[in-house]
């Protein structure tokens, strides 16, 4: 527990320890009649005349100083997510983070999160990148089902796809490395793991950026490759492929896996070779 939230509403009062699972938070709020349509009103404010009131309390020095960075611009869900990111930060940066919080080095949650990312990147001095094809399917909602779209259309919605990926990975303030259980020694080397997209040679590809404390072996690289394939095949959190992107032509669904013989997950060198062969006409797409 990092903070305590006192939530007051005409139908009842809640005292909540934060952070907590977002589904549990939603259930607790629903128990006093605060359904999803009211969530945006649950902003941090000490005004009891409002229909909703959310106050934060810190039980120790870190909590007391941490509570100061949240304002009426932040909802209780923003607070919870920020605290989850802080709680899930890697051990190597915890002491520095706590010192910065106690000395009021952060004015906003965004500054705190940005510093966590910066400090994490500094610990992860080694990187591994993997690339794979993207598939887009459009649903015109006309009863005829979905059809696959060209990669050029995916490029038109690059920012929307990236935003979708970011939101999917940010749901619980966790990092995708926290879902890697395939090799204990390799897991200890991992600092962060993020899914993204990148334009290479005028084609949009999926990409995984992995930061590590130490270099990995060839065998460990293959373990990572198989894990990424598994995550992609499951839909990255088992829901990304079901999340539509609204477009003028219909709902666009993006997948990072397909069962075709030409599917790949390439490391940096393999991807460069692949692109070179494409440019040379050795591979048709």
Secondary structure, 3 states (H helix, E strand, C coil): CCEEEEEEECCEEEEEEECCCHHHHHHHHHCCCCCHHHHHHCEEECCCCCCCEEEEECCCHHHHHHHHHCCCCCEHHHHHHHHHHHHCCCHHHHHHHHHHHHCCCCCCHHHHHHHHHHHHHHHCCEEEEEEEECEEEEECCCCCCEEEECHHHHHHCHHHHHHHHHHHHHCCCCCHHHHCCCCHHHHHHEEEEEEEEEEECCEEEEEEEEEECCCCCHHHHHHHHHHHHHHHHCCHHHHHHHCCEEECCEEEEEECCCCCCCCCEEEHHHHHHHHHHHHCCCCCC
